[in-house]
Amino acid sequence: MNTAEYSNEAMKTAPQELNDREKQLNAVIGLVGESAEILDVYKKILYQGHPFDKDKVIDELGDTLWYANLLINALGTTWEEVFDTNIKKLRKRYGETFDAEKSIHRTE
């Protein structure tokens, strides 16, 4: 499945009665909540002796992507625009490969 297909399918399950501003807020809150659920998986591994559960991480990551998709849609943009913007920012920051020195002494 490509990003456009995913986006279309995921948006079928989004609340349609919300306006774009409400969708944005729902998405941001959802992103934080689902990201915290991923963090909780690793907390349980580190401090409570739980075994690593890759399927649980993938499940929560999927929920995170659903909310990211909702935000992308509500902003009227695309995954591709977000990808392109992010790569341009990373190339400006690091060049072609990661450089810890450039990370420590960022100009932005």
C-alpha positions as CSV (number, residue, x, y, z in Angstrom):
1,M,0.0,0.0,0.0
2,N,1.4,3.4,-0.9
3,T,0.9,6.6,1.1
4,A,-2.0,7.9,-1.0
5,E,-3.9,4.6,-0.7
6,Y,-3.2,4.5,3.0
7,S,-4.4,8.1,3.4
8,N,-7.6,7.5,1.5
9,E,-8.4,4.3,3.4
10,A,-7.6,5.9,6.8
11,M,-9.7,9.0,6.2
12,K,-12.7,6.7,5.7
13,T,-12.5,6.1,9.5
14,A,-12.0,9.7,10.5
15,P,-14.9,11.7,12.1
16,Q,-16.5,13.5,9.2
17,E,-18.4,16.0,11.4
18,L,-15.3,17.8,12.5
19,N,-14.0,20.9,10.8
20,D,-10.4,21.2,9.8
21,R,-9.4,23.0,13.0
22,E,-11.1,20.4,15.1
23,K,-9.4,17.6,13.1
24,Q,-6.1,19.3,13.7
25,L,-6.6,19.4,17.4
26,N,-7.9,15.8,17.5
27,A,-4.8,14.7,15.5
28,V,-2.3,16.5,17.7
29,I,-3.8,15.1,20.9
30,G,-4.0,11.7,19.3
31,L,-0.3,11.8,18.2
32,V,0.8,12.6,21.7
33,G,-1.4,9.9,23.2
34,E,-0.3,7.2,20.8
35,S,3.3,8.2,21.1
36,A,3.0,7.8,24.8
37,E,1.6,4.3,24.3
38,I,4.7,3.4,22.3
39,L,6.9,4.8,25.1
40,D,4.9,2.8,27.6
41,V,5.8,-0.4,25.8
42,Y,9.5,0.4,26.2
43,K,9.0,1.5,29.8
44,K,7.5,-1.9,30.6
45,I,10.5,-3.6,28.9
46,L,13.0,-1.5,30.8
47,Y,11.5,-1.3,34.2
48,Q,8.9,-4.0,34.6
49,G,10.5,-7.0,33.0
50,H,8.1,-7.3,30.0
51,P,9.3,-9.1,26.9
52,F,9.7,-7.0,23.7
53,D,6.5,-7.2,21.7
54,K,7.2,-6.1,18.1
55,D,3.5,-6.5,17.1
56,K,2.4,-4.2,19.9
57,V,4.9,-1.5,18.8
58,I,3.7,-1.9,15.2
59,D,0.1,-1.6,16.3
60,E,0.7,1.5,18.3
61,L,2.9,3.0,15.5
62,G,0.0,2.4,13.1
63,D,-2.3,4.4,15.4
64,T,0.3,7.2,15.5
65,L,0.4,7.2,11.7
66,W,-3.4,7.3,11.6
67,Y,-3.3,10.6,13.6
68,A,-0.4,11.9,11.5
69,N,-2.5,11.2,8.5
70,L,-5.5,13.0,10.0
71,L,-3.3,16.1,10.6
72,I,-1.9,16.0,7.1
73,N,-5.4,15.8,5.7
74,A,-6.7,18.6,7.9
75,L,-3.8,20.8,6.9
76,G,-4.5,20.2,3.3
77,T,-1.1,18.7,2.5
78,T,0.2,15.3,1.6
79,W,2.6,12.8,3.0
80,E,4.9,13.5,0.0
81,E,5.1,17.2,0.9
82,V,5.9,16.3,4.5
83,F,8.5,13.8,3.4
84,D,10.1,16.4,1.0
85,T,10.1,19.2,3.6
86,N,11.6,16.9,6.2
87,I,14.4,15.7,4.0
88,K,15.3,19.2,2.9
89,K,15.5,20.2,6.6
90,L,17.7,17.2,7.4
91,R,20.0,17.8,4.4
92,K,20.4,21.5,5.4
93,R,21.2,20.4,9.0
94,Y,23.5,17.4,8.4
95,G,24.3,17.2,4.7
96,E,24.2,13.7,3.2
97,T,24.8,11.8,6.4
98,F,24.3,12.3,10.2
99,D,27.1,14.3,11.9
100,A,26.9,14.5,15.7
101,E,29.0,17.7,15.7
102,K,26.4,19.3,13.4
103,S,23.7,18.1,15.7
104,I,25.4,19.7,18.7
105,H,26.1,23.0,17.0
106,R,23.0,23.5,15.0
107,T,22.4,27.0,13.6
108,E,18.6,26.8,13.6
